[in-house]
Amino acid sequence: MTAPRALTAPASPQEDASVRPLPWRRMAWVTWRQHRFALTGVAALLGALVLCLWIVGLQVHHAYAAATACHPASSIACEQLIGSFNGTGHFLATGYVLQAVPALIGAFVGAPVLARELETGTFRYAWTQGFGGWRWTLAKLVTLAVLVAASAGALSVLLSWYYHPYFQPYFAGNSMSLTTESSPLVGGLFDLRGVAFAAWTLAAFAIGGLAGMLIRRVVPAILATLAAYTGLAFAAGLYLRQHYLTALVTSKLNVPGSAWIVSQRWLTKGGQRISQSALSHVLQQGGPELAGKGGVPKSLSSWQYLVQHGYTQWTTYQPAGRFWTFQWIEGGWLLALSALLIALTVWLVRRRGGLKPIRPT
């Protein structure tokens, strides 16, 4: 009697026994489940901000319409309407309060993306679920980056509407100024409009993601994100933005009111710069009424006196017509920086796949 033989078949070379990676589209649901509370918080913050801007913005626009419709502008009634406009929404007039929005989004959405998993050690489970660590990181960062940038872009449209009256500095055909901040390039307002606001929000998120990967603790990563973003924003506003295009230089006194004045200096006949104290002394010789505080000329007659005595004021400025050029320049380098930071974060995750969790002490 012969023993029964088991039927066998050769394995097909085309068949792959390895686990197939999960599709990218599945990560959208996973990202929402993991970060739904943070995203809900951002939605609540932006919703409250939209409501506040809409209510106050209507008041600002109504006050502006009433001031521009008043004639003559030199009358007491018109001056009161202009004062009412300047006092409406005063806490938002400079825009500095809203500068915190991108930083907060980057700190509380971007920083915990990786820091929470690395701090608790849950990344060891999440990164082995058929998706891989670097693909997991890339999918989450890109998905959240698109969401926060799109939300900030939508908010910038409302901000552009809100601040529109502030960039109409002259009162209905006469020279009475409605506001003191009339240049669309002025610091504090430039990066709240156009593409810059979305770009700054995206950069803050990318900074937070990298900080979370490097520090691997949520709270320190949040603080590091706020510090890094603040430093970058100050550096761009104080040193970088004014050099996007070569500034114009003029010795004329009638610089456009909408221009962004970068610097002003007085020179002698020989082309030497004169100090404020020396300038004050010159004006005191012409009459005490000509010298303003700190030696700065306080009236047109002061400037005329200095010009008549051979002094020339040189003003360096950026014209308001460069607004959109500056917007695209700033948005471009911020987008490139964000992409670089996200790519660096993904590379670090791929390179340090064997990270050990950090247990809270």
C-alpha positions, 0 to 999 in steps of 0.5 A: 500500500502506498502512502497518500501524497499531498498535492502541492503547487509551486508558488507564483513568483508574482504573489507578494506575501508582504503587507500592503501599505494602507492607502493615503486616503485612509489617513484623512480619517485617521488625522481627523480622529486624532486631531479633532479636538485641536481642529475643533478648537481652531474652528471655534477660535476662528469662528469667534474672531470672524464674528467679532471682526464682522460686528466691529467691521460694520461699525468701522465701515459705517463710521468711515462712510459717515466721515467721508460724506461730511462736508465741509471737512473743517467743520466741528461736526466733521471733525467729530465724525473723523474722531469717531471713526478713529476711535471705532475698533481702536484695539484692532486698528494696528493689527498687532492683536491679530498677529498672535493668531498664526502663532497660536495655530502653529503652537497648539496644532503643529507642535503636538502632531508628533510631540504627543506621540513621541512623548507617550510612546504611542508612535511605536504602535501607530507607525507599524499599522501598515503605513510606516512612520514617514508616510504617517508623518507626511500624510498628517502634516500635509493634511493639517497644513492644507486645512490651516492654510485654507482657513487662514486664507479665508480669514484673510479675505475678511481681514482685507474687508475690515481694514479697507477704510484704513488704507483710504487716508484722505477725506473725500477730496481734501487733505484731512487725514482719517487715520495715522496708519494709511500705508498698506505696507505698514508693519502689523497690517501687511501680513494680515492681508492677501496671501501673507496671512495664510503663508505665515500660518502655514509657516507657524504650523511647519515650525511647530511640527519640526519643534515637536519632532526635535523636542518630543515633548508637547509643552516645551515644543509649544513654547519653542514654536512661539519663540521661533515664530516670534523671532522670525516675524520680527526679523521679517518685519524689521529687517527683511521686508524693506529689502524685497525691492530696492527702495525709492529715495527722494529729496522732495517733501511731498512723499505719498501719504500711502508710502511706507517710510523706511528712513529719513535723514538730513544732510548738509551741503557737503553731503554729511549727515546731521544729528538731531541735536545739531538740527535742533540747534539750527532751528533754534537759531531761526526761532524757537517756534521752528524746533519741534521735540527732539530736534524734529521739524514740526511744521512745513515752515521748519522744513522750508527754513532748513532747505533755504539754509542748504540742508536736504532731507532724503526720504527712503520709502516703498510705494504702496503700489508694490503691495501685491509684489511684496505679498507674493515675495513674502508668501513665496519664501514662506511657502518654500520655508514651510515645505523645507521644514515639513520635508526636514521633519519627515526626513528626521522621522525616517532617519530616526525610525527607532526612537525610544519613547520619552516617559513623562517624569 
